[in-house]
Amino acid sequence: MLHSRFADVDIPNVPVYDYLFGSLEDERLDAVAIIDGMSGAETTYRQLIGQINLFAGALASRGIGVGSVVGVLCPNVPAFATVFHGILRAGATATTINSLYTPDEIANQLTDAGAEWLITVSPLLPGALAAAEKLGMPADHLIVLDGAEGHPSLPSLLAEGHEAPEVSFDPATHLAVLPYSSGTTGRPKGVMLTHRNLVANVAQCAPVLSVNDDDRVLAVLPFFHIYGMTVLLNFAVRQRAALVTMPKFDLPEFLRIISEHRTSWVFVAPPIAVALAKHPIVDQYDLSPIRVIFSGAAPLDGALAAAVERRLGCAVVQGYGMTETSPAVNLIPGERDDIDKSSIGPLVPNTEARLVDPETGADVDVPAAGTSAPGELWVRGPQVMTGYLNRPEATAEMLDDEGWLRTGDVATVTDGEIFRIVDRLKELIKYKGYQVAPAVLEAVLLEHPSIADAAVVGANDDDGQEVPKAFVVRQADAELTAQDVMDFVAAKVAPHEKVRLVEFIDVVPKSASGKILRKDLRARA
């Protein structure tokens, strides 16, 4: 068993709101907390706290509090911080929803999470409205932040002037958020993360990521994803940095915002790193303010990291985590240039790890020198979820009785306790940082009358980024092209879930028990 080489940090048993804002110094209240990257509009910490409390009061006046679940379908705009923390301040639980989801996917998450309220913005209203109508949600339970006839708006709710409620709950057990994750297999499940989970992971990041109150942090990675939620929204606020929001990725706008708003920390996923390394337009912008580019949500190739470093003259590092771990487990410190950038770095504070041989169940020995044999990475710490919502069997498969979480990723570790992911046991595909569950795509594929059987795995594209690939068995005498397959799936799923590659095969390899042998398919992908 390995314990982080960083000293343990204190993790107070307080709500997220109290941890982020309770110790805010008076002299920081009028400092800028959030900048709208598109318009340049600024929100101070004083204004943000005021809005959060008023929004919490408006929710409480409608009976929303401890035991309530509120859906949030919203891109990265400053108002996200107000409503997200307003929900938590009211004692309710937020279930954050992928902005790319179809109406059916939105409705499924709301139903599974038990959410009776939904917050969105007008560009996403058609999908939100279709989902709300499917669930029979009243119009006044669908809040449209920037306004829509028949629905409450953020300005109208804040104008009601209700004070934030007095709420009481145990931060160690009370659910703050219910993001959805496929874990290591299957369909998305609600990940139960408590206030203590979120507080812990922000505290664990602080000694490793040197973000401070002089920094401006670019937030293009979505707040609905646990990476954006914890490492951007919550961590930046706790470090008293200014958070610069961007609702969706567009390369020229991304570069303009970095240049004009002088962002010093830029958090990305690997596809953005590819653009920074290769696209000629990058040279047209002043990117000298960047101090650190931090990549997460999917593996970053070491050669790609080095290429970005050479081109931009800044540090490029990465980390590792899961929705189930709030998310950070490993982080490479931004100022360390002696750690292999293709690794995931050391464990964050207060975290333990084991490498377990998947065949024997025995722990892999850590060598006195060099690199260990591979083993499945198991982790334990205060950032680990309490389980999956209403999924006791899935929880038991993921978490053992001693609190060890089986990540489904195969790793090695050096004598210096630097970890590297070398393979995976889990089925999950990471496309541009988004989770794609093969089982979901396989179910869609099998709806096609010309498809007899199908399996989906991750395969690398020309840039070394993982994409969903379908192996398809045609029905006898069926005429079916790869484009037919891709078009069929695209009509039924969110954009990030589309099948990008298709290969026709005679039979899907399966075990004696009928389980798809994905490792065999990945070997030929």
Disulfide bonds with the S-S distance in Angstrom:
none
